[in-house]
Amino acid sequence: MEHNELYGLLELPEEVIARLNAYEKSRKGAFRISFQELTENRELVQTLDKVIAEEIGEDEDGIGILWEELQIALQTFDEYSRKGIPTDIFSETMKFC
């Protein structure tokens, strides 16, 4: 799944999508957290926003943190698919989050 497919699935507003796409083009580096790290490191999950914020730096409106968390959601989608969990369950879960 690509970013824009995820944004559509989550029914994000066009203004937010435009800002997410702009962030993606201007992001400084490769911040990566794997699905495996998230499932094995409870402390990481509890402090995820802080970890991301420290890594990406200034993020006045939170779009950077949102983009990075949606990047993690893309990895999660792959795991849902492997386990046979339907796309609608994934999208409703991510909308809730």
C-alpha positions as CSV (number, residue, x, y, z in Angstrom):
1,M,0.0,0.0,0.0
2,E,1.2,3.5,-0.8
3,H,0.8,6.6,1.4
4,N,-2.0,8.2,-0.7
5,E,-3.9,4.9,-0.6
6,L,-3.7,4.9,3.2
7,Y,-4.8,8.5,3.4
8,G,-7.8,7.7,1.3
9,L,-8.6,4.6,3.3
10,L,-8.5,6.7,6.5
11,E,-10.6,9.4,4.8
12,L,-8.1,12.1,5.7
13,P,-9.1,15.7,4.6
14,E,-7.4,16.9,1.4
15,E,-5.7,19.8,3.3
16,V,-4.1,17.3,5.6
17,I,-3.0,15.1,2.7
18,A,-1.4,18.0,0.9
19,R,0.5,18.9,4.1
20,L,1.6,15.3,4.6
21,N,2.8,15.1,1.0
22,A,4.7,18.3,1.5
23,Y,6.3,17.0,4.6
24,E,7.3,13.8,2.9
25,K,9.2,15.8,0.2
26,S,11.0,17.9,2.8
27,R,11.7,15.4,5.5
28,K,15.3,15.4,6.6
29,G,16.2,11.7,7.0
30,A,15.0,8.2,7.3
31,F,13.3,7.7,10.7
32,R,12.5,4.1,11.0
33,I,10.7,1.9,13.5
34,S,9.8,-1.5,12.5
35,F,6.6,-3.4,13.2
36,Q,8.7,-5.9,15.1
37,E,10.2,-3.2,17.3
38,L,6.7,-2.0,18.1
39,T,5.5,-5.5,19.1
40,E,8.5,-6.3,21.2
41,N,9.2,-2.9,22.9
42,R,6.2,-1.7,25.0
43,E,8.2,1.2,26.4
44,L,8.8,2.4,22.8
45,V,5.1,2.3,22.0
46,Q,4.3,4.3,25.2
47,T,6.8,7.1,24.2
48,L,6.5,6.9,20.4
49,D,5.4,10.6,20.0
50,K,8.3,11.8,22.0
51,V,10.8,9.5,20.2
52,I,9.5,10.7,16.8
53,A,9.5,14.4,17.9
54,E,13.1,14.2,19.1
55,E,14.2,12.5,15.9
56,I,12.5,14.9,13.4
57,G,13.0,18.1,15.3
58,E,10.7,21.2,15.0
59,D,7.2,20.2,14.0
60,E,5.0,23.1,15.0
61,D,1.7,21.7,13.6
62,G,2.4,18.0,14.2
63,I,2.2,17.0,10.5
64,G,5.7,15.4,10.7
65,I,4.7,13.2,13.7
66,L,1.5,12.3,11.9
67,W,3.4,11.3,8.7
68,E,5.9,9.2,10.6
69,E,3.1,7.5,12.5
70,L,1.2,6.8,9.3
71,Q,4.4,5.3,7.9
72,I,4.3,2.9,10.8
73,A,0.6,2.2,10.0
74,L,1.7,1.2,6.5
75,Q,3.9,-1.5,8.0
76,T,1.1,-2.5,10.2
77,F,-1.2,-2.9,7.2
78,D,1.2,-5.5,5.8
79,E,1.1,-7.4,9.0
80,Y,-2.7,-7.3,9.1
81,S,-2.8,-8.6,5.5
82,R,-0.4,-11.4,6.3
83,K,-2.7,-12.5,9.2
84,G,-5.8,-12.3,7.0
85,I,-7.4,-9.4,8.8
86,P,-9.8,-7.5,6.5
87,T,-8.9,-4.0,5.3
88,D,-12.0,-2.6,6.8
89,I,-10.9,-3.7,10.3
90,F,-7.5,-2.1,9.7
91,S,-9.0,1.2,8.5
92,E,-11.5,1.4,11.4
93,T,-8.7,0.6,13.9
94,M,-6.4,3.3,12.4
95,K,-9.2,5.8,12.2
96,F,-9.7,5.2,15.9
97,C,-6.1,5.7,16.7
